Amino acid sequence: MKNAKMPTSDSYQDYLIEALKDKRHAAAYLTAHLEDDEPEAGLLELGLSNVFEALGEPNMSADEAKLHLEKLDGLLSQNGMATIYALANWLKVLGLKLTVAVDAGDKLEQQSSVAELAEVGNV
């Protein structure tokens, strides 16, 4: 057994990036970050960076990727209403969109099957 090798495993980060290449998974991942009741500083930015690594980087030149990440830094440092529109446009480049939906816990809307109310950034 001297020559036996331990099986290698992929890192969680590698697994995560591979999973985020599925846009539905990426959307659910970001939704979870946005709906966190006790958000931790920096986690949304990390989540957006992970989605970018999965969906954006492979489809952009190095210069385009650098500019897109710089836009993320800029928009996350903004205050006010323009931030949400900037985020919507940033996500649109990755093939994602922001959506407003009825909270599943809203007792008035539990009977309704229509959850999607508005979409941001799809003009």
C-alpha positions as CSV (number, residue, x, y, z in Angstrom):
1,M,0.0,0.0,0.0
2,K,3.0,2.3,-0.1
3,N,2.1,3.4,-3.7
4,A,-1.6,3.9,-2.9
5,K,-2.7,7.4,-3.7
6,M,-5.4,9.3,-1.9
7,P,-8.2,10.1,-4.3
8,T,-8.1,13.8,-5.2
9,S,-11.2,15.9,-5.1
10,D,-12.1,19.1,-6.7
11,S,-12.3,22.1,-4.5
12,Y,-15.6,23.5,-3.5
13,Q,-14.8,26.7,-5.6
14,D,-14.3,24.6,-8.7
15,Y,-17.5,22.8,-8.1
16,L,-19.4,26.0,-7.5
17,I,-18.1,27.7,-10.6
18,E,-19.0,24.6,-12.7
19,A,-22.5,24.6,-11.2
20,L,-22.9,28.4,-11.8
21,K,-22.4,27.8,-15.5
22,D,-26.1,26.8,-15.5
23,K,-27.9,30.2,-15.6
24,R,-30.8,28.9,-13.6
25,H,-28.4,27.8,-10.9
26,A,-26.7,31.1,-11.0
27,A,-30.0,33.0,-10.7
28,A,-31.0,30.9,-7.7
29,Y,-27.6,31.4,-6.1
30,L,-27.8,35.2,-6.5
31,T,-31.5,35.2,-5.3
32,A,-30.4,33.4,-2.1
33,H,-27.8,36.1,-1.5
34,L,-30.3,38.9,-2.1
35,E,-32.9,37.4,0.1
36,D,-30.6,36.6,3.1
37,D,-32.3,38.0,6.2
38,E,-28.9,38.7,7.8
39,P,-26.5,39.5,5.0
40,E,-22.8,39.5,5.7
41,A,-20.7,42.3,4.3
42,G,-19.0,41.3,1.1
43,L,-21.1,38.1,0.4
44,L,-23.2,39.7,-2.4
45,E,-20.0,41.0,-4.0
46,L,-18.4,37.5,-3.7
47,G,-21.6,35.9,-5.1
48,L,-21.6,38.3,-8.1
49,S,-17.9,37.6,-8.7
50,N,-18.5,33.8,-8.6
51,V,-21.3,34.2,-11.2
52,F,-19.0,36.4,-13.3
53,E,-16.3,33.8,-13.2
54,A,-18.7,31.1,-14.4
55,L,-20.7,33.1,-17.0
56,G,-18.7,36.1,-18.0
57,E,-15.0,35.3,-18.0
58,P,-15.2,32.4,-20.5
59,N,-17.1,34.5,-23.0
60,M,-15.0,37.7,-22.8
61,S,-11.5,38.8,-23.7
62,A,-9.2,39.6,-20.8
63,D,-9.7,43.3,-21.4
64,E,-13.5,43.0,-21.5
65,A,-13.5,40.9,-18.3
66,K,-11.3,43.4,-16.5
67,L,-13.7,46.3,-17.5
68,H,-16.7,44.3,-16.5
69,L,-15.3,43.6,-13.0
70,E,-14.3,47.3,-12.7
71,K,-18.0,48.1,-13.4
72,L,-19.0,45.8,-10.6
73,D,-16.7,47.5,-8.2
74,G,-18.1,50.9,-9.2
75,L,-21.7,50.0,-9.0
76,L,-21.4,48.4,-5.6
77,S,-19.9,51.5,-4.3
78,Q,-22.8,53.7,-5.6
79,N,-25.6,54.9,-3.4
80,G,-29.1,55.6,-4.5
81,M,-31.6,54.5,-7.1
82,A,-29.0,54.3,-10.0
83,T,-27.4,51.3,-8.3
84,I,-30.2,48.9,-9.0
85,Y,-30.3,49.8,-12.6
86,A,-26.6,49.5,-12.9
87,L,-26.7,46.1,-11.4
88,A,-29.5,45.0,-13.7
89,N,-27.4,46.1,-16.7
90,W,-24.3,44.4,-15.3
91,L,-26.2,41.1,-15.0
92,K,-27.8,41.5,-18.4
93,V,-24.3,41.1,-20.0
94,L,-24.1,37.7,-18.3
95,G,-27.5,36.6,-19.6
96,L,-29.3,37.2,-16.3
97,K,-31.9,39.6,-15.1
98,L,-33.3,41.0,-11.9
99,T,-36.9,40.1,-11.2
100,V,-39.4,41.2,-8.5
101,A,-41.7,38.5,-7.3
102,V,-44.3,38.1,-4.6
103,D,-42.8,36.7,-1.4
104,A,-44.0,33.1,-0.9
105,G,-44.7,34.0,2.8
106,D,-47.2,36.8,1.9
107,K,-50.5,35.4,3.2
108,L,-52.5,37.6,0.8
109,E,-50.7,36.1,-2.2
110,Q,-50.3,32.5,-1.2
111,Q,-53.2,31.4,-3.4
112,S,-51.9,33.2,-6.5
113,S,-49.9,31.3,-9.0
114,V,-48.6,34.5,-10.7
115,A,-45.4,35.4,-8.9
116,E,-43.5,37.6,-11.4
117,L,-44.4,41.2,-11.2
118,A,-41.7,43.2,-12.8
119,E,-38.4,42.8,-14.5
120,V,-35.5,45.3,-14.2
121,G,-33.1,46.0,-17.0
122,N,-35.1,44.5,-19.9
123,V,-36.0,47.5,-21.9
